[in-house]
Amino acid sequence: MKIKLGVLAAAMPLALITLTGCDMTDNGSDTPSAGTSTSSDAADKVEAVSSGIYDLIGVKGKTSDSRATVTECSGKDPEKYFRVLHPWSFTPASPGDLETAMQRLRAALPKHGWKIVAYGPDTSRNKNLRLTADNDAKKASVRITQMAKDNPPMLSVDVVSGCYQVPDGQQVEHF
């Protein structure tokens, strides 16, 4: 399935700004910390988090074919610190299952360590339903947008990590 370029273009900066892992801060800092890792290992972790979220959807459908990407940590040295963003979408086999998928996620995420920090319509013309949740144990946040008026209807999912530091002697790999 192809991802709508406009959806990603709008979602990526917004995800980076708003998905900050509200409770994942260290020492009073506003930037969430996810520990030390290489870029590729951190990307694998974030994609595994995405896979776990997909498993909670519970309805048949297709996901977009997208990979995680490395981004900067706001206010941190980009040579040493990075975040991982994994944007993807889910299109249910039946458009009528879109609401079911969103409600299953809303019910299941808290049972799997996620804290829902925002739920309700966004400010778009379509008033898309949006769910934002943080998982301190996984050092990640997710924003799920129910795009019921799109053709086809879909869920837009953005999973973003906290801020990683590369191990000593390593460099941030950008992909």
N, C-alpha and C positions, 0 to 999 in steps of 0.2 A: 504494500500500500504506500502511496506517496504521501508525504507530509506536506500540508499547505505551507508554502514558504512564508506567507504573511503571518500565519499563526506562530511559527517559530521566531520570526523577526520581532514580533510583539512580545512573545512570551519570554524569550531569553533575558533581555535586560530587566524586565519586570520581575522575573524569578530571582535574579541576582540581587535585586534591591530588597524585595520583600521576604524572600525565604531565607531568613537569617538564623533559624534554629534558636528561637527566643531564649531557651534555657540552657544553651550549650556554651555559655561564656566561661572564661577563665579569669581569675583575679580581677573581676570587675570590668573587664574589657568589653566593648560593644561587639567585637568580632568573635564569632563562635570558633572554638578550637576543636579539631578532630584528631590531633596528635601528629605523629611523624610517619611519613609514607612516601614512596615513590609515586609519581603521577599514574603510572600504569596500574600499580596495585590499588591505589585509591579509586581509579576508574572501575576496576573490577568489583570493588566493594559497593560502589554506588549502583552499578548495573545489577548486582545481586539484590540490593534493596528494591530496585525497580521490579525485579522478578518476583519478589515477595509480595509487592503491592498488586502486581498482575494476578497472582494466585488468589488474592482476596476478592477479585471482581466477581467470580462465580458465574458468569454467563459466557456463552460462546461468542466469538468474534475474532477480529484480526488486530494485530498491533503494527505500528509503523516499524520500519527497519532503520533504527537510528542507534548511534553509538554515543557514549559519554564524551564530553569535551572538557578541557582544562581551561579555567578562567582565573582571573586575578582575585586576590583577597583585598577588599577595600582598605586602604590605609596601611598596607603591609608591603614589604619589599617583594616585588614580583619575581626576583631571582631565587627567593627562598620559600615563599608561601604561595599556595594556590587552593582553589576550590574545584570541585568537579560538578558539572551539570549534565544531567541525562534527561533531555526532553523526548517524549514519545507520545503517541496517541493510541487510543483504543476505539475501534468501530465495532459495535455489536452486530451479530449476524442479523438480528431483527431490530429495527429502529425502536420498537416498543420496549426493548430490554435496556435502553440507555438509563432510564430512571431507576430500574432495578439495580443496575451496576453501581450507580452513584449511592443508592441507599445501602447496598451491601458494604461498600467501602466505608461509609459513615458509621455503620454499626461495627464492622470488623477491625478497623484501624486501632481504636482504643484497646481492644482485646489483645493486640499484638504490640503494645508498648508505645503507640502513637498518641500524642495529646492534640486534640483538635483545638486550634487557636483561633480559627475564623471559619464561619460557614454562613453563606447567604449569597444573594445576587451581587454580581459585580456592577461596575458603573457603565458598562457598554450599552449600546442601543438595544441589544438583545436581552440584557439582564441575565446573562449566563449565571448559573448556579456555581459557586466556587467554594472549595473546601481546602483549607490550609492546615497542615498538621506537622508537628515536630516529634522526633524520636531521639531523646538524649542518648540512649544506649547505642544507637546506630550512628549518632552524630550526623543526622540528616533531617531535612525538611522536605515536604512534598506539597505541591499545589496542584489540585485537580479541578479542572473547569469542565462542567457539563455543557457542551455546545449543542443544545437540542435543535436549534434553528439552522445549523449548518446542513449542507447536503454533501455527504451523508452525515447524520448526527454522530457525534463522537465525544469521547473524553480526551481532553488535552492534559497530559501529566508531565510535570516538571519536578524531578528529584534533584536536590542540590545538597552537597556535603557542607560540613563545617570547613574551617580553614586548616589545611594541612601544612606542615613544614617538611621540606625535603630533608633526608638524612644528611649529616655532615659529609661533604665531598661530593654530593650529588647535585644535579641541576633539575629545575622544573622542566618537564617535557611538555610541549604544547601540541595538542592534537584535537 
